[in-house]
């Protein structure tokens, strides 16, 4: 799942980069990031971070989650 964290901790551009083969799993992975973003749970970017957004790619592995 790829997404952007903005300076204020909000998230945008959430998208599945590589499908797992399970539509439901992919939807849940995307929803997890959207939920964290809506809660601004990542927190704001550090002041020392010079860019306004931080691009992130995060992997969810359905073989590990059981």
C-alpha positions as CSV (number, residue, x, y, z in Angstrom):
1,X,0.0,0.0,0.0
2,X,1.4,3.4,-1.0
3,X,0.3,6.7,0.5
4,X,1.5,10.2,1.5
5,X,1.8,11.5,5.0
6,X,1.4,15.3,5.1
7,X,3.1,17.7,7.4
8,X,0.0,17.8,9.7
9,X,-0.1,14.0,9.9
10,X,-3.0,13.6,7.5
11,X,-2.8,10.9,4.8
12,X,-3.8,11.0,1.1
13,X,-3.3,9.0,-2.0
14,X,-3.8,5.6,-0.5
15,X,-3.6,2.9,-3.1
16,X,-2.7,-0.7,-3.4
17,X,0.5,-1.1,-5.4
18,X,0.6,-4.8,-5.7
19,X,-2.4,-7.0,-5.2
20,X,-2.3,-10.0,-2.9
21,X,-4.7,-12.1,-4.9
22,X,-7.5,-11.5,-2.3
23,X,-9.7,-8.5,-3.0
24,X,-11.0,-8.6,0.6
25,X,-7.4,-8.6,2.0
26,X,-6.4,-5.7,-0.2
27,X,-9.4,-3.7,0.8
28,X,-8.7,-4.3,4.5
29,X,-5.1,-3.2,4.0
30,X,-6.1,0.0,2.3
31,X,-8.8,0.6,4.9
32,X,-6.3,0.2,7.7
33,X,-4.1,3.0,6.3
34,X,-7.2,5.2,5.7
35,X,-8.3,4.7,9.3
36,X,-4.9,5.5,10.7
37,X,-4.8,8.6,8.5
38,X,-8.2,9.8,9.5
39,X,-7.1,9.6,13.1
40,X,-3.9,11.3,12.3
41,X,-2.2,8.5,14.2
42,X,1.1,8.9,12.4
43,X,1.4,12.3,13.9
44,X,2.8,15.4,12.2
45,X,6.1,15.2,10.4
46,X,9.1,16.4,12.4
47,X,10.1,20.0,11.9
48,X,13.5,18.9,10.8
49,X,11.9,17.0,7.9
50,X,12.2,19.5,5.0
51,X,9.5,18.2,2.6
52,X,5.8,18.8,3.0
53,X,4.9,15.2,2.4
54,X,6.5,11.8,3.1
55,X,5.9,9.1,0.5
56,X,5.4,5.7,2.2
57,X,5.1,2.2,0.8
58,X,4.0,-0.4,3.4
59,X,3.7,-4.1,2.9
60,X,1.0,-6.3,4.4
61,X,1.7,-10.0,4.0
62,X,-1.4,-12.2,4.2
63,X,0.9,-15.2,5.0
64,X,2.1,-13.6,8.2
65,X,-1.3,-12.5,9.5
66,X,-3.1,-15.5,10.9
